[in-house]
Amino acid sequence: MKPEEIHLSDWMRILVGDVPGSFYLEAFLRIVFIYLVLLFSMRLMGNRMGSMLTRNEMTALVSLAAANGVALMAPDRGLLPVVLIAAVIIGYQRWIAHRAYRSPKFESMVLDDISIMVENGLIRLDKLEEGVISREQLMARLRQEGVTNLGAVRRVYHEANGSFSLLKFDEPRPGLSILPTADAAFREEQEKAPGHFACASCAHVAESKHAPTTACPRCQHKEWQPAVIS
């Protein structure tokens, strides 16, 4: 379309476009066809496509959506390329699943692997950096699970699909409070563990009558907080 043919008052062009009215019936048929192709494709790629996706699966889903969008909106594009692209993506995903089943090393390389974010109440700062996850994001996830004290956490796994799995200790242990510092009143309500202080960075707990003045032996951070046991 030439620039001189574009006018802001041309509501028919803005709303209907430069296609005949019959294309809207065709668009309806295209939508039904593409919907069925997507539904069939996701069914062939397995039940995982109906749950939280890995990066590989998300890439496949985005690729399907991108391929279908052009055929849905452009009257000069046929539907056969949509079927071809879907067949390629389905074949690739099924091959990945087959190879991953046979080779744990290949599965870890392509589909990623789990990471231990918290181990025995201690934050694995190196794993947070590898996963590009901030401490506050981790704390927020734990608070969603009802955790208020890292000492209660035995393991936090960052799964290959991006979700978090939490395992707790049976008995309470002194640890770093994960309540927001902005909620000072609620933090004060937590039961303190006498003679214990927690590193504000990695949650390492040190026994001391007073807040340590030296750096944390685990991460070299210098801020300490009273450890809590509630």
Secondary structure, DSSP 8 states (H G I E B T S, - for coil): --GGG--TT-HHHHHT-SS-THHHHHHHHHHHHHHHHHHHHHHHT-GGGGS---HHHHHHHHHHHHHHHHHHH-TTS-SHHHHHHHHHHHHHHHHHHHHHHH-HHHHHHHH---EEEEETTEE-HHHHHHTT--HHHHHHHHHHTT--BGGGEEEEEE-TTS-EEEEE-SS---B-B-S-TT-HHHHHHS-EEEEEEEETTT--EEE-SS---S--TTT----EEEEE--
